[in-house]
Amino acid sequence: MTLQQYDFIIVGGGSAGCALAARLSADPAHRVLVLEAGRPDYPWDVFIHMPAALTFPIGSRFYDWKYESEPEPFMNGRKIYHARGKVLGGSSSINGMIFQRGNPLDYERWAADPGMKDWDYAHCLPYFKRMENCLADREGTFRGDQGPLVLERGPVTNPLFAAFFEAVQQAGYPLTDDVNGYRQEGFAAFDRNLHRGRRLSAARAYLHPVKDRPNLAVRTRALVSRVLFEGRRAVGVEYSQGGTTHRVSGGRVILSGGAINSPQLLQLSGVGNAAELGALGIRTVQHLPGVGENLQDHLEVYVQHACRQPVSMQPAMKMWRRPLIGAQWLFLRKGPGATNHFEGGGFVRSNEEVAYPNLMFHFLPLAVRYDGSAPAGGHGYQVHIGPMYSDARGSVKIRSRDPREHPALRFNYLSTDQDRREWVEAIRVTRKILGQDAFAGFSDGEISPGPGVETDEQILEWVAKDGETALHPSCTARMGTDEMSVLDPTTMAVHGLEGLHVVDASAMPYVTNGNIYAPVMMLAEKAADLLLGNTPPEPDTAEFYRHHQV
Ligand SMILES: Cc1cc2nc3c(=O)[nH]c(=O)nc-3n(C[C@H](O)[C@H](O)[C@H](O)COP(=O)(O)OP(=O)(O)OC[C@H]3O[C@@H](n4cnc5c(N)ncnc54)[C@H](O)[C@@H]3O)c2cc1C
């Protein structure tokens, strides 16, 4: 047992954790410790750093926590596989590198809670700008050009992208300049977290440049098992590393373990629903019934077409091409290894009742599953599609006092009328786009879901059978002021306790309408100011696009 003293202990060297570590240790007077359960993101590790290798870490115990949901009641009892990064950089070291801020109205929705008024878009926009260096827009009102997260825009040079952008217009949807700028609604090339052909994870962007600071310590392969309390104050954590149990004490403990691990660690430490904790023999430090509740995610499917022209990225998937692609990437940082393939897509409102887009599309000039399995064979292309703010809610609950045992995850995908309706709309809009003349010279027929799936019932059956997570679990320790909220929005401190904060995807009240890495990073940037007591930047009231002008 060792006992050491820090000002800030950050549990989890993942996306939010790396940003916090860099910001909190900027003042040499603050001693900061990062405890990360996974291993380092070694510079030689091509599976992390080569963008096109993104499918390899998924399912590997060297990078992935390898979660699985409980049988999903509305998905034929299927257990849905959930990858989560278990390595320095967390999920940002294994994710798809797609950078989406979400719609400005997502943050207006957050700010509807009276205690959350400082989380509207005007208050969040300065932090989005602070964190990014958007190479495609150096002068605009909405983008940053000085931050650590370098963003490259997808080149979208494959001819199938031209067909896709033509098809969306033929189907009646607009193009937009920048889905992260004035107008999200529409279709465009996407920004990616990669630079000069290499993944730019949160670890690479934030942590590595400052890792030699004498006031910053980073320990990997260190699994935190509980938060230590003196009365109502968090005073440190217990963790195991190399078979030894350690204790460290700190002024502030910040949980950044992600939307599954942070509520798990709260529950293991006695913060959660008192009745449920009591049933497992855990003494309650703070009764907070919202811990682990309100779980949200995005479910997605792939609508795939065979392509009659030999133009897709399919040759790059062939085993025998891989050594050449790897060598090209290694020596030149170019070629098929240097892309994440998610170069473009867009956002659509599928009905007139929604105020802002409820569907996101990613277009791939390739027919393949996200984890790299079951390639459709031959040339093809596909659209990843799914509703963006389903009202289905799930939970994360520990099953035992063992920190190594995975908690029970219930998502309840497809459990609500709104969700099911939007799923039917999603498939119909996708087919409308892919059925346009722009694809006439390319399409050799729909591979999936295929011609047997036409009625609403058949579509829902197919989604239940084929849907996979888009890997955005969130909202399990949400900010707010009602009795089911967990965090004080002005400090991100756990209600009723001192010295304990949660800063990661758990803190969101509602999932945003896009991939959630960028919102998590914005949240971490803002949290750093809140934790340090810095004067926040002036709100940025730039007008953004609203379909319904109010
Ligand atoms: C395969 C995959 C693809 C994705 N693709 C995209 C994409 O293209 N674009 C996008 O925007 N989003 C994507 N996401 C989602 C996005 O990456 C995550 O939502 C986001 O990175 C979460 O950040 P976080 O800080 O909440 O958690 P994480 O980045 O997951 O960090 C949590 C860290 O805490 C560590 N940890 C957890 N528990 C403990 C403990 N008890 N002790 C010590 N350490 C602990 C973990 O090992 C991890 O490093 C993807 C996610 C995955 C998994």
The ligand as an SDF file (V2000), in Angstrom:
LIG
                    3D

 53 58  0  0  0  0  0  0  0  0999 V2000
  -15.1120    1.6630  -31.6820 C   0  0  0  0  0  0  0  0  0  0  0  0
  -15.6500    3.0400  -31.4420 C   0  0  0  0  0  0  0  0  0  0  0  0
  -15.8820    3.8880  -32.5160 C   0  0  0  0  0  0  0  0  0  0  0  0
  -16.3890    5.1680  -32.3030 C   0  0  0  0  0  0  0  0  0  0  0  0
  -16.4360    6.0460  -33.3580 N   0  0  0  0  0  0  0  0  0  0  0  0
  -16.6750    7.3510  -33.1050 C   0  0  0  0  0  0  0  0  0  0  0  0
  -16.4890    8.3330  -34.1280 C   0  0  0  0  0  0  0  0  0  0  0  0
  -16.0830    8.0340  -35.2530 O   0  0  0  0  0  0  0  0  0  0  0  0
  -16.7510    9.6290  -33.8080 N   0  0  0  0  0  0  0  0  0  0  0  0
  -17.1890   10.0000  -32.5850 C   0  0  0  0  0  0  0  0  0  0  0  0
  -17.4740   11.1850  -32.3800 O   0  0  0  0  0  0  0  0  0  0  0  0
  -17.3610    9.0870  -31.6040 N   0  0  0  0  0  0  0  0  0  0  0  0
  -17.0620    7.7970  -31.8300 C   0  0  0  0  0  0  0  0  0  0  0  0
  -17.1360    6.8890  -30.8030 N   0  0  0  0  0  0  0  0  0  0  0  0
  -17.5590    7.3710  -29.4850 C   0  0  0  0  0  0  0  0  0  0  0  0
  -16.5130    8.2230  -28.7860 C   0  0  0  0  0  0  0  0  0  0  0  0
  -15.2080    7.8290  -29.1390 O   0  0  0  0  0  0  0  0  0  0  0  0
  -16.7210    8.1100  -27.2830 C   0  0  0  0  0  0  0  0  0  0  0  0
  -18.0600    8.3810  -26.9630 O   0  0  0  0  0  0  0  0  0  0  0  0
  -15.8490    9.0810  -26.4980 C   0  0  0  0  0  0  0  0  0  0  0  0
  -14.5100    8.9510  -26.9190 O   0  0  0  0  0  0  0  0  0  0  0  0
  -16.0160    8.7910  -25.0160 C   0  0  0  0  0  0  0  0  0  0  0  0
  -15.1270    9.5660  -24.2740 O   0  0  0  0  0  0  0  0  0  0  0  0
  -15.0410    9.3800  -22.6950 P   0  0  0  0  0  0  0  0  0  0  0  0
  -13.9930   10.3070  -22.2280 O   0  0  0  0  0  0  0  0  0  0  0  0
  -16.4040    9.4870  -22.1350 O   0  0  0  0  0  0  0  0  0  0  0  0
  -14.6050    7.8660  -22.4710 O   0  0  0  0  0  0  0  0  0  0  0  0
  -13.3390    7.0720  -23.0530 P   0  0  0  0  0  0  0  0  0  0  0  0
  -12.6600    7.8110  -24.1460 O   0  0  0  0  0  0  0  0  0  0  0  0
  -13.8280    5.7080  -23.3770 O   0  0  0  0  0  0  0  0  0  0  0  0
  -12.3130    7.0390  -21.8370 O   0  0  0  0  0  0  0  0  0  0  0  0
  -12.5130    6.3110  -20.6590 C   0  0  0  0  0  0  0  0  0  0  0  0
  -11.1450    5.8620  -20.1810 C   0  0  0  0  0  0  0  0  0  0  0  0
  -11.2180    5.4940  -18.8210 O   0  0  0  0  0  0  0  0  0  0  0  0
  -10.5230    4.2850  -18.6190 C   0  0  0  0  0  0  0  0  0  0  0  0
  -11.1190    3.6510  -17.4440 N   0  0  0  0  0  0  0  0  0  0  0  0
  -12.3960    3.2320  -17.3300 C   0  0  0  0  0  0  0  0  0  0  0  0
  -12.6090    2.7320  -16.0880 N   0  0  0  0  0  0  0  0  0  0  0  0
  -11.4470    2.8510  -15.4130 C   0  0  0  0  0  0  0  0  0  0  0  0
  -11.0390    2.5000  -14.0970 C   0  0  0  0  0  0  0  0  0  0  0  0
  -11.8890    1.9450  -13.2310 N   0  0  0  0  0  0  0  0  0  0  0  0
   -9.7490    2.7440  -13.7360 N   0  0  0  0  0  0  0  0  0  0  0  0
   -8.9040    3.3340  -14.6130 C   0  0  0  0  0  0  0  0  0  0  0  0
   -9.2370    3.6710  -15.8720 N   0  0  0  0  0  0  0  0  0  0  0  0
  -10.4970    3.4420  -16.2700 C   0  0  0  0  0  0  0  0  0  0  0  0
  -10.7520    3.5320  -19.9160 C   0  0  0  0  0  0  0  0  0  0  0  0
   -9.8180    2.5020  -20.1050 O   0  0  0  0  0  0  0  0  0  0  0  0
  -10.6480    4.6430  -20.9330 C   0  0  0  0  0  0  0  0  0  0  0  0
   -9.3160    4.8630  -21.3430 O   0  0  0  0  0  0  0  0  0  0  0  0
  -16.6980    5.5940  -30.9890 C   0  0  0  0  0  0  0  0  0  0  0  0
  -16.4970    4.7320  -29.9080 C   0  0  0  0  0  0  0  0  0  0  0  0
  -15.9660    3.4780  -30.1170 C   0  0  0  0  0  0  0  0  0  0  0  0
  -15.7270    2.5770  -28.9320 C   0  0  0  0  0  0  0  0  0  0  0  0
  1  2  1  0
  2  3  1  0
  2 52  2  0
  3  4  2  0
  4  5  1  0
  4 50  1  0
  5  6  2  0
  6  7  1  0
  6 13  1  0
  7  8  2  0
  7  9  1  0
  9 10  1  0
 10 11  2  0
 10 12  1  0
 12 13  2  0
 13 14  1  0
 14 15  1  0
 14 50  1  0
 15 16  1  0
 16 17  1  0
 16 18  1  0
 18 19  1  0
 18 20  1  0
 20 21  1  0
 20 22  1  0
 22 23  1  0
 23 24  1  0
 24 25  2  0
 24 26  1  0
 24 27  1  0
 27 28  1  0
 28 29  2  0
 28 30  1  0
 28 31  1  0
 31 32  1  0
 32 33  1  0
 33 34  1  0
 33 48  1  0
 34 35  1  0
 35 36  1  0
 35 46  1  0
 36 37  1  0
 36 45  1  0
 37 38  2  0
 38 39  1  0
 39 40  1  0
 39 45  2  0
 40 41  1  0
 40 42  2  0
 42 43  1  0
 43 44  2  0
 44 45  1  0
 46 47  1  0
 46 48  1  0
 48 49  1  0
 50 51  2  0
 51 52  1  0
 52 53  1  0
M  END
$$$$
